[in-house]
């Protein structure tokens, strides 16, 4: 794993001090291998990454340290708290948090209304390659806060 990526976080873990700058990415997916691969790719590109294996674990991290994260990258289909529910609750807990959804279950057209209601205009469809992931993350970070439909 990249030296810039932190180890996977369990539901009782808290972010490491490296995330104190507020520019960490929280990657959430119940599929361990995909979550770790996403974290590895982002870490190798210089991003600070924290992993969560469930929506509830991610929400716990976000509410414990809301200023430590700038971007939430989440799968939409997970057991327990879905990515849809996580995004909705994360928007309330961390106004201005950048969001990126990924899925292998839906197309944008199938869930466009839900995504637009959540303030998302892009969906990263699995499987995706490294460049698609990095481009989507850069686009999410490039969205000005004043124009960000997620900022309350």
Secondary structure, DSSP 8 states (H G I E B T S, - for coil): --TTEEEEE-TT----GGGGGS-EEEEE-S-HHHHHHHHHHHHHTT-EEEEESSHHHHHHHHHHSGGGEEEEEEES--SSS-HHHHHHHHHHHSTT-EEEEEESS--HHHHHHHHHHTT---EEESS--HHHHHHHHHHHHHS-GGG-TT--
